[in-house]
Amino acid sequence: MNIFVAKLDYKTSVDTVREAFERFGEVSSAKVIFDRDTGRSKGYGFVEMPNDDEARDAISSLNDSDIDGRTIVVKTSAPRN
């Protein structure tokens, strides 16, 4: 399942995001999106978890939780059209 993670602190690393989700199960990929021109984080990213039950558990547990002093938003990622 592809998971959207928003409202990340600009200093939050991909490792921090990965570690938060790995508490719930296997993470096949994690990424934080960076601005191409400035190199600064855009404050959101994506996590891919192969097990949907673990992913749903991570979403419900991590949504509105705190990472690096920011309350994050976690939800199922809508597929691109």
Backbone bond lengths (Angstrom), bond angles and torsions (degrees), N, CA, C in turn:
res aa  C-N    CA-C-N  psi(-1)  N-CA   C-N-CA  omega(-1)  CA-C   N-CA-C  phi
1 M - - - 1.457 - - 1.526 108.42 -
2 N 1.315 116.21 137.21 1.458 121.75 178.33 1.528 108.24 -92.98
3 I 1.315 116.78 128.95 1.465 123.15 -174.25 1.523 109.68 -119.13
4 F 1.323 115.73 134.01 1.459 123.21 178.20 1.526 108.14 -96.02
5 V 1.323 116.77 131.76 1.466 122.69 179.75 1.522 107.87 -123.55
6 A 1.333 117.23 120.01 1.468 121.32 -175.69 1.526 111.23 -124.75
7 K 1.328 113.71 169.43 1.472 124.01 179.73 1.528 112.15 63.95
8 L 1.338 115.66 31.96 1.457 120.35 175.82 1.526 109.48 -72.83
9 D 1.318 115.92 146.92 1.451 120.51 171.34 1.530 107.78 -63.63
10 Y 1.321 117.63 144.94 1.459 120.68 -177.59 1.527 112.74 -63.17
11 K 1.335 117.28 -18.44 1.458 121.21 -179.96 1.535 112.66 -93.98
12 T 1.323 118.27 -5.69 1.468 121.31 -178.09 1.529 110.17 -66.89
13 S 1.323 115.51 127.96 1.467 120.69 -177.63 1.526 111.01 -89.68
14 V 1.316 115.25 162.16 1.460 120.69 176.97 1.529 109.77 -63.61
15 D 1.327 117.52 -32.41 1.468 120.60 178.03 1.530 111.19 -64.07
16 T 1.324 116.92 -39.47 1.462 120.90 178.35 1.520 110.70 -64.12
17 V 1.327 116.46 -42.51 1.468 121.28 178.60 1.526 109.45 -63.84
18 R 1.326 116.81 -47.50 1.473 121.58 -179.70 1.529 110.60 -58.16
19 E 1.330 117.12 -46.44 1.470 121.26 -178.60 1.524 111.74 -61.58
20 A 1.321 117.32 -38.61 1.467 120.65 179.41 1.526 110.69 -61.89
21 F 1.325 117.11 -41.56 1.465 121.17 -177.59 1.519 112.38 -80.45
22 E 1.332 118.30 -29.06 1.461 120.91 -179.83 1.521 112.99 -65.45
23 R 1.325 118.04 -17.65 1.470 120.55 175.18 1.524 110.72 -64.48
24 F 1.332 117.72 -18.79 1.464 121.86 -175.94 1.520 113.03 -105.44
25 G 1.329 117.75 -11.28 1.456 120.54 179.17 1.520 111.57 153.25
26 E 1.325 114.44 -167.55 1.463 120.75 -177.10 1.526 111.55 -68.69
27 V 1.327 115.53 134.72 1.464 122.61 174.71 1.526 107.03 -112.47
28 S 1.340 116.76 117.17 1.464 118.84 -179.18 1.526 111.92 -84.01
29 S 1.347 117.13 -27.14 1.465 119.86 173.18 1.516 109.67 -159.36
30 A 1.317 114.30 152.96 1.461 121.55 175.61 1.521 107.36 -145.62
31 K 1.325 116.45 138.30 1.464 118.83 177.28 1.522 110.14 -149.65
32 V 1.316 113.45 147.50 1.459 122.54 172.69 1.520 105.35 -109.70
33 I 1.323 117.00 135.39 1.460 121.20 -176.46 1.531 109.63 -87.72
34 F 1.330 115.43 131.17 1.464 121.70 -178.95 1.520 110.46 -115.16
35 D 1.326 115.59 147.56 1.463 121.33 175.68 1.527 108.52 -68.54
36 R 1.304 116.68 129.49 1.457 122.25 -176.66 1.534 111.82 -63.35
37 D 1.314 116.95 -36.61 1.467 120.35 -175.46 1.525 113.08 -82.25
38 T 1.339 117.20 -43.63 1.465 120.14 -174.78 1.523 113.50 -95.55
39 G 1.350 117.26 -19.77 1.456 120.09 -176.44 1.513 113.13 77.02
40 R 1.330 117.52 4.33 1.461 122.72 -178.14 1.530 109.34 -89.31
41 S 1.327 115.65 145.39 1.456 120.57 177.23 1.523 110.08 -59.67
42 K 1.329 116.16 143.56 1.458 120.64 175.84 1.530 111.45 -88.59
43 G 1.344 116.52 -1.50 1.465 120.32 175.73 1.520 114.08 84.99
44 Y 1.333 116.81 16.01 1.462 119.21 175.16 1.518 109.64 -149.05
45 G 1.327 114.31 166.67 1.455 119.29 179.89 1.510 111.13 -164.39
46 F 1.328 114.46 -171.13 1.458 121.42 -177.90 1.515 109.99 -137.38
47 V 1.325 115.54 145.62 1.463 122.24 175.75 1.521 106.94 -129.03
48 E 1.313 116.21 135.76 1.467 121.52 176.84 1.527 108.10 -111.28
49 M 1.343 115.32 124.81 1.467 121.27 177.15 1.530 108.03 -123.71
50 P 1.343 118.29 125.41 1.462 120.65 -175.99 1.529 114.19 -69.81
51 N 1.333 118.02 -27.63 1.460 121.34 -178.66 1.531 109.26 -95.54
52 D 1.337 117.01 114.28 1.469 121.14 -176.13 1.523 113.30 -63.57
53 D 1.340 117.74 -35.43 1.467 120.10 179.18 1.529 110.53 -65.40
54 E 1.334 116.37 -43.77 1.463 120.48 177.62 1.526 110.33 -64.48
55 A 1.329 116.32 -38.99 1.466 120.52 179.75 1.524 110.72 -64.00
56 R 1.336 117.08 -44.80 1.475 120.00 178.76 1.524 111.38 -62.48
57 D 1.340 116.21 -38.53 1.463 121.15 177.54 1.530 110.27 -63.56
58 A 1.336 116.70 -42.82 1.467 121.21 178.31 1.528 111.03 -63.54
59 I 1.332 116.57 -43.11 1.471 120.55 179.92 1.521 110.30 -60.61
60 S 1.336 116.88 -50.05 1.465 119.07 -176.56 1.526 111.77 -67.05
61 S 1.330 117.08 -33.65 1.469 119.81 -178.71 1.532 112.84 -79.48
62 L 1.332 117.49 -37.09 1.460 120.26 -173.72 1.527 114.08 -91.19
63 N 1.338 118.22 -20.10 1.467 119.45 177.62 1.526 108.80 -62.05
64 D 1.314 116.87 134.17 1.470 123.85 -177.15 1.526 112.92 64.79
65 S 1.338 117.52 20.52 1.462 120.31 175.11 1.530 108.85 -95.54
66 D 1.312 115.73 176.97 1.460 121.28 -173.82 1.532 110.17 -110.43
67 I 1.334 116.00 125.86 1.469 122.02 171.36 1.521 107.14 -130.94
68 D 1.328 116.34 124.68 1.469 122.73 179.83 1.526 111.97 53.27
69 G 1.336 116.12 38.55 1.463 120.11 175.09 1.521 115.33 81.14
70 R 1.322 117.70 5.77 1.472 121.47 179.15 1.522 109.60 -118.94
71 T 1.335 116.30 140.76 1.458 121.09 173.52 1.518 107.61 -83.13
72 I 1.329 115.85 116.89 1.456 120.55 -174.09 1.531 112.03 -94.48
73 V 1.317 115.22 160.87 1.459 123.21 174.81 1.521 107.14 -112.79
74 V 1.326 116.39 129.11 1.466 121.70 -178.68 1.520 108.34 -130.06
75 K 1.338 116.35 125.83 1.467 119.65 178.03 1.521 110.23 -154.15
76 T 1.314 115.49 167.57 1.456 120.67 177.69 1.519 108.79 -62.43
77 S 1.308 115.80 134.43 1.458 120.52 -179.92 1.529 109.64 -78.27
78 A 1.323 115.69 130.74 1.466 120.43 175.85 1.517 108.24 -76.69
79 P 1.333 117.65 136.38 1.470 118.84 179.32 1.520 111.72 -65.85
80 R 1.328 115.43 147.49 1.470 119.78 176.79 1.515 109.40 -70.71
81 N 1.312 116.34 146.81 1.471 120.38 177.39 1.504 110.75 -93.44
